[in-house]
Amino acid sequence: MNTYDFVVVGGGSAGSVLASRLSEHPDATVLLIEAGPAHGPERTTVPAAWRSLVGTDADWGHSTVPQTGLNGRTIAYPRGRLLGGSSGINAMMHLRGHRAAIDLWEKEGAEGWGFDDLLPYYRRTEHTEGRDTAVRGTDGPMRPRPAAPPHPAAQACFEAFRTRGFPVADDLNAPEAEGVTWTELTVVDGARQSAADAYLRPFLDRGNLTVVTEAVAQSLVFSGNRCTGVRYLRDGVPLIARADVEVILSAGAVGSPHLMMLSGLGPAAHLRGHGIDVVADLPGVGANLSDHPLGLAFFSAGRDMPTGQNNHIEVVGVTRTDPSLAYPDVQLFFMDVALALPGGQGYALGFSATAPHSRGSVTLLSADPSVAPAIDPGLLSDERDLETMLTALLMARDINSAAPMDPWRGQEAIPGRSLDDPGRLRTFLRERGATTYFHPVGTCRMGSAETAVTDTRLRVHGVEGLRVVDASVMPSIPAANPNPTVLAVAERAAEMIRAQHG
């Protein structure tokens, strides 16, 4: 058994931030445990290759339970399994979302976690250029930049958005921005920049920082109601890491609740049903899973499509289906490949309901840590989300019909123009047109609500010495790709931890 001040479980976006920031204090010893390897396949670094990483050794390879809202379909649920976590396999889109979506957290019981509270930490993560320095960072580790050079078909689609009334947003990461913009990507010198690349790898030579990869956490260790360490397997050898100060779970919206339930933290009846002794009865562990549904409309091209040089998603727009809404509830984007068509020839318009009402769960299937949990994001289980997705699909079609797309437009292949009745389009979305946007959050929500798992300093209720810091603590989902918000939450958590422990 080795002893450290802090043991961080999970080397993804949040874990990379925490291990880096906590080890800045030379007297604090930090262990980071990551289940995956230090590096993924070589193509992990190639922006255009991100879709090919699903199903590789860099992916946990999860799948959902049958989705009632998707007519019983089971869908793949990829999560990153390498240093950098999902930031090592995602599409590298850097979008914060609207101020009002984060302000909602306070209304949901997370006092002190409004947008203005989080803004300094958003800024701390970033190194941007040519942006408003009041809201964007200039000396942080992550280096988001607009996609460049733009694909010629993306340029046409940008104009199509404008033709359809989308205002041009100079910076869609400004607090209340809305409209169409060039996607900011975490790509540096033509290569992916994961959270591990930005926060962790430059500091691996710190004597007080230990990073152990291919080490799979099995359970938390408790002495009474205090969490004192982590049991993990490495090369088949069972090991224990002791934490003198804190254990911090950063295993993500699937991994963190799974490890907590395996360790006796969760809904008491559910744990006992799997023969697990209850350390703390926390009904909210694994509940409140929220994810963005995603749809893609595929089109053949009316001319040869050049090969995309970036992440294939260079243009993104956000809007509201109802002007009375507090913030945009739809995201649309142009993709310069048609994944569902032979050879990928063609293009797609993606659409997502970014303020979903549907909720799901992560629950145990077994007390065996090697058995993945049951993942139920509940996609389109709330009829309101289906209606939003239908509206978004019609918006995507309308953008594609705008004059700037004339030189590129071929035929609509999926869903196909023969599907023009709203009822048939709803059936299409449920049967094959909707899937996940890979954005799970909320399964260890913070705050004062009855189902809250942590307090607003991210300390787990009912026990000592344990915090959760990752997407699982978000009370509700940001109205955008969550990774920038995960980084900001982790930056703030690191400051809280250092303030508490010196």
N, C-alpha and C positions, 0 to 999 in steps of 0.2 A: 504494500500500500504506500503510495506517494501522497504527500500533503502539499496543498497549495492554499493561497488565500482565496482565490476564486477559481471555480471550475465552470466553464461554459460548455454547454452541450449543444452542438450544432454549429458548423462552420459556414453557414450561409450568410446572407446579407447582414442580419442583425448580429450574428455571432462574430463575424469579421470585424464589425465596428467595435463591439464590446471588448474583444480580446486586444485589439489595437489600442483603444483609448484607456482601458484599465491598466495595461502594461506600460503606459507612458510614465506612470509613477514608478521610479526604480525600486522602491521598497515593496511593491505589491507583486506577488508571484501569481501567474495566471496560467491555467491549463485550458486549452481548447481541444475538445474531442469531436472529431468529424467521422461519420460512418463511411464516407466515400474516399476516393483517392485525392492526392494533392493536385493532380491535373487530370482533366478529361481527355478524350480523343483530340488529336491535333486540330481537327476542324472546329473544336470548341471556340477557338479564337477567331474564326472566319465569320464575319457578320451575316453573310448570305446563307450560311450553312446551318443556321439555328434549328430549322425544322427537322433536319436529319438527326438531331441529337436525341429526339424522343425514342425511347426504347433501347438506348445504349446503356453501357455501364454507368454513365453519368446521370441516369434517371432511375428513381426508385421503382418505376414500372407499375405504379398503382393503377387500379381501375375502380370505378364506382360500383355500388350496388345498382340494380335496375332502377332507372329513373321514371317514376310515375308520370312526371310532366313531359317526358320524352317517349311516351308510349312503351315504357318498359325497356328502353335501350340501356345497355351498359356501355360506358365510354371510358377511354383511357384517361388517366389523371396524372400526368407527368409532374414530378417534383425533382429538383436538382439533388444529386447525390455526389458531391465533390466539394472541395473548398470553393466557396463562393455560392454554393447552393443553387437556387433557381436563377440567381443572377448570372450563373455560368452556362445556362441553357436557354434563357428566355430570348425574346425578340429585341431586347435592349432599348425599349421605348421608355423615355424619361418624362413622365407626366404626373404632376401632383394632384390635379383635380381642383375643383372649385372650392373657395373658402367655405361656403355654406355647408358643403358635405362634411367637412371636418368640424365645423361649429356644431353640427348635429350631435357629435360625441358628448358634449356637455349636457345637452338636453336628455341624453340617454344615461346620465349618471356619472360620466367621467369628468368631474369638475376640474377645471384648470387645464383642460386639453382641447381648447378651441384653436382655431387656425392661428391667431396671433400668438398664442402660447408656443405653438410648434414652429412658427416661421423662423426664429433664430437658428433652429436646428436643421430645418430645410437648407438654410443658407450655409450652415457649417459643413454640410456634405459636399458642396458644389464648388467647382472652379469654372465659372462662365465668363464669356467675353461679350461686350457690346450689349449687355442687358442692364436693366434698372437695378442698381446695387442696393436699393432700399429693400428689394424683395428677392434678389438673386445673389448667391454667394460668389466670391472671387478668389478664395484661397483654400477651398476644400479639396478632398482627394478625388472625388468623381468629376469627370470632365465632359458633361453632356454638350453636344453640338448638333445643330440642324444637319439633316442628311445632305451630303454633297459628294460628288456632283449629282444633281437630280436626274432621275430617269425621264426621258422625253415624254413617255406616256403619263408619268406622274405630273409633269408640268401641265399637260392637257387637263388632267383630272383636277388639279388645283384650280384652274380657270373654270372648270365645270362647277365646282363648289361655289365659286364666286357668282357665276351666272345664276345659280339657284338661291342666291340671297345670303350665303354665308359671309359674314364680315371677315376680313383678313385680320387674324390675331398675330401681332408681331411676336408675342410671347404667350403661348398657351399655358405656361407655368406661372403667369401673373395671377394674383389671388382671385380675380373675378373675370378672367378671360373667357371668351366664348367665340366660336367661329372656326376658321380653317387656318392651318399653319403647316410649315415644314416640320416633320417629326424630329424632336431632339433625341439623339441616340447616344448611349454610353459606348462610344467607339473612339479609340485614340490611335492615330496613325494607321488607320485601316484595320485595326484589330479590336475585338471585344474587350471592354474593360469591366470585369466583374467586381463585386465588392471586395473579394479577396485580392484581386490585382491592385485595387486602389488603397485598401486599408491594411492588408495583412502582409503580403509578400515583401514590401519594402522594409519590414521590421522583424523578419524572422530570425535575425541575428541577436535580438535582445536576449540577454541572459536570464531575464525574469519571465520570458514568454516561452511556453512549451506548446507545440502544436502536434497532436497525434492524429494521424489519418488512418482510414480503414479500421476504425475502432467503433464498434456498434454498442451504444448504450442499452443496457438491459433493464435497469431499475434504479431508482433513487434509494439512498441509504438514510435511515432515520435513527436518531437516538431520542426516544420519546416523541415529542412533536417537532423536533428540530431536524431539518435536513442537513446531513453532515457529509454527504458524498454521493458518488455515482459508481454503480457496478457496470462494467463494460467488457466486451470481448474483443481481443485483438489476436489475429492468427490462431483463433480457437482457444486462446488462453484467457480464463476469467481474471479480471483485475478490478481493483477498487481504487478510485481517486478520492482523497479526502479533501474537503473544503473547510478551512478554518473560519472563513468569513461568510461566503455565500456560494450556493449553486445557482446558476442562471440557465434556464431552459430557453434555447433559441433554435429549437428543432422545427419550427414552422407550424402552420395551422393544422397539419395532420400529425406531425411527429411529437409536438409538445403535449397535446392532450392524450395521445397514445401512451407516452412514457409515464405521464401522471397517473393514468388509470391503472397501468401495470404495477404502479408503486403504491396503490391504495388511496389515491386522491381522485375523487369523482363521485358520481351518484352511488350512494351506498348500496342500494338494492342491485344495481347493475354489477358492481364489483363483487358482491357476495355471490351473485349468480355464477361468477367465474371462479369462485373459490379464493378470492383475494381479500385479505384482511384490510379493513377500512382504517386508514390513518386520519382522514378528514372527509366528511360528507360534503361534497361540493357538487351540487346538481348541475352547475353550469359547465363543468368540464366536458368538452366535446359537443356542447350544444351551440346554437346560434351560428352555424357554419353558413357563410354567405359567399357567393361567387358571381361573377359576371357571366351571363350567357353570351355566346358568340355565334353569329351566323355569317355565312359567306355566299355571295351570289357570284357565280362564275360565268365568264364571257369568253368566247373565242375572239381572236384579234383580227381586225380587218387588214393588218399589215404585219410584217415581221416585228417581233418584240425583241429589242436588244436585251442582253443579259444584264440584270440588275447588279449594281456595284455595292449597294449598301445592305440593308436588312430586308429588302423587298417592300417595306412599308414606309414610304417617304412622305406621305401626305395624310394628315389626320384632321378631322373636324369634330366639334362637339356642339350640340344644340339641344333644345327643349321640345318635347312633343306637345307641351302646353305652356304658353307664356306665363301662366300663373305659378309655375313651379319655382321653387327656391333656387334651383341650380340645374344645369344641363343633365338630362337623363339618357342621352343617346350619344354614343361615339361611332363615327364612321371613318373608314380608312381605305386607301387605295393600295392594292397589292399587285406588283408587276409580274407575278406568276399565277397560274391557275392550277393549284395543286391537284384538283379533281379531274383535270383533263389530260389526255395523253401527252407525255413529255412536258407537262406544265405549260404548254403553249397557250397563251391567252393572258387574262388578268382577272382580278376579283375585286369586288367591293365588300369589305367587311362591315359588320354592324353589331353593336352591343347595347344592351340595356344596362346603363351604368349606375342606376339607383334601384337595384332589384329588391322586391318585397319577399321573394322566396327565401326560406331558410332550411337548413339541413343539419347534419350531425356527423360526428366521428364517434364510433362506438367500438367496443371490443368484440372480436370473434373468438378470442382465446386468451388465456393467461400466459401463453407462450410468446415471448417477445419476438420470435422469428415469424409469427403469423401477423400479416398486415391487418389493420383495423378495417371495419366496414365504413366506407366513405360514402356519404349521401349528401351531395350539395343541394338536393331538392330543386334542381334546375327547372324553371317554368312551372313549379308546383303552385305558384300564385298566378291566377288568371291575368292579373294586371301586367305581369311581366311578358306574358304571351302577346298581349295587345301592344305593348311597347315595342316588342320585337317585330311584330307585323308592320307597325308604322315605320320602324327603322328600315325594314326591307323595302318598303315602298319608296322611302327617301333614297335609298341606294339606287334603285331602278331609275328614279327621276334624275339623279345626278348623272348617271350613265347616259341618259337620253339628251343631255345638254349638248349644244352645238360644238364646244371645244373637243368633245370626244368623237366627233364624226370621223376623223381620219383613222382612229384606232378601233372603233366599234365593229365587232362582228355580230355573232348571234348570242343570245342569252342561252347558255347551256344548262345551268342549274340556278333556280328551279325551272326555268323555261317559260317562255311567254304564254304557253298554253295554260299555265296556272295563273289565272288572273282573278279568280273568285276569292274573296277574303276567307271564306270557309275552307277552301282547298289549300290556301296558303298557310292557314293555321295548322292544318293537318301536316303539310310539308315540314313546317318548323318542328312539330313534335316528332315526326317519324324519321327525319334525316337532316333537317336544315339547321338545327341548333345543337351546339355542344358547349364545352367550357372554354372560357378565355384564360384558364389557368391562374385564377386570382383568388384562391381561398383565404378567408380571414375569419376572425371572430370567435374561435372555439375556446378561448380562455379569456373572455372579455373582462376588461377592467371597469372599475367604477363602484357605484353604490347600489346598483340594481340587485334584486333578489338572486339573480343567476350570475352575478359577477364572480369571477374566479380570483381576481387580484384587486388590490386597492389602487388608487391613482398613482402610487409610487411603484406599481407593478409587483408588489409583494403578495405572495399567495395567501389567501385567507386561511386561517386555522392552523397554520404551521409557521415556523421560523426558519430563517436561513435559506429561503427559496424564492426566486423571482422568475417571472416569465417575461421575455423581451423578444417579440417577433410579431408577425401579422396576426397571430391568434388573439392578441390583447385588444385589437380594434373593436369597439362596440358595433360599428357598422362599416361597410365597405366604402373606401374613397371612390369618388365618381371618376376614376381613372385607374391606370395601371398602378398597382400598390407599391412597387419597389421603392420609389423615392420616399414614400411615407414610412416604410419599414426602416430605411436608413435614418430618417429624422427621429423616429421613435427611439431607435437604439442610441443615437447621439444624446438624446435627452436622458435616457436611462443611465448611460455611463456617467453623466454629470450628477445625477441623483445619487448613484452608488458612491461616487467619490466624495460627495458632500456628506453622506451619512457616515462613511468609514474613514474619511481622511486620506 
